[in-house]
Amino acid sequence: MDQSLHERNRNSIRKEWFTTVKLLGDVISSVGIVLDISETGARLWIDSSKMELKDHFTIRLQFPDPSGKKRFMDIEVQRMWSEDSNSSYKQVGCRFENLTHNHKKDLNEFLRYFEPYPLKSKSIGES
């Protein structure tokens, strides 16, 4: 599927974020990275040699926390599309499912880190 078609069909703005994505199952294991994220889904880069790609699976994301504590969020996802590459890695577009109120709150709080910081003072040389 053409990436520009994905862009046109998307309901929310994605924010680039590179971090490890883990698969939840009998054992929690690292299976790839998050390429971008929004309040409704994420684009992942999955190592298919570490994970059988299914239509529904659960991922664990670790969000930065200003207090230094580890904050994890386990999210059920539905695979919406995937693209093969020349390696064992595949790009996978996922939609978040069954988000709780706390999931939504934490996601929105995390996505605020990507908002531009408003300048409150004038630049040097401005009057």
N, C-alpha and C positions, 0 to 999 in steps of 0.2 A: 504494500500500500504506500502511496506517495506521502512523504512526510508533510508536504503542504496541505494535503487533505486532512491529516491529523490536526493541523493547526486550525483549519476552518471549522472542524467539528468540535473543537474544544470549547467548553463552557467557562473555563477559568484560566487565569494566567499562571503559567508555570515559572518557578524560580529555580535557577541552576543551583544545585547543591550536591557536592561530591562526598559521599560517605559510604561505608560498608552497609550492605543489606544482608540480613541473616534470615534463614528459613527456619521456621518453627516446626518441629516434628518431635520424634522420639529424642532426637539430639538437636540442639541449636547449632547451626553451622553457617559459616560465611559462604555465600553463593555468588556474590557480585557486588555491584555498586549502584547507588542511586545517582542518576544523571540530573533529574529535575523533579520538582514536587509542587503540588498545589493543594488546595483544601479538599479536592475531590479525587486526586490520584497522583501517580508518579510514573516516570519513565525509568526503567531499570536496565542494567547491563548484566545479564545473568550468564554464568558459566554453566552451560548445559551438561558438562561432564560431571558437575557436582549436584545437579538437580534435574529431575525429570520435569519438564515444563507441563504443568497442568492448567486447566481453565480457572481453578480456584485454589488459592494457597494462602498461608499466613506468613507475614514477614515481621521482623522486629527491627525497629529503627531506634537509634540512640540519638537523642537531641542534646545539644549543648545546654548547659545550665549555668547561669552566672554564679551560683553558690558552689559550683564544683561537684555537686552530686551527679551521679549517673541517672539519666531519665530515659527510660525505655518505653516504647509504645508498640504493642503487638496489634497488628492491623490485618484483618482479612481483606484479600484483594481478589478481583476478577481480572483475568488476562483479557484485554480488549483487542490487542494485536501483538504480533511479534515479527521480527525481521531476522533472517539468517545473515551471517557474515562469513568471512573466509576462515574464521577460527571457531572455537567451541563457544564463543560468546554470542549471545543474541540480545538485541534490543527488545524490550517488552514494555508495552504500554498497559498500565494497570489502573483500575478504578477501585477506590476504597469502598468497602462494604461494611454494613452494620456498625457504623461509627457511633460510639456512645457520645453523650453530651460532653464528657471529659475529654474524649478523643478530639472532638471538634474544637473545644476550647484550647487544648494544648497545641493543635495544629495551627490555629489562627494566631496564637501567641508566638509560636515559632516563626511563622511566615512574616510577622512584623519585623523580625531581624533584617529582612531583605529590603524594607522600605528605605528610601533615601532619607538621610538625616537632614532636617531643615536647618539652613543657616540662619542664625539669629542676629548676626552682626554683619556689617558691610565689609567687603574685601578691602585690603590695603590699597590706598589710592582712590577709593570711592568717597564721594562727599555726601 
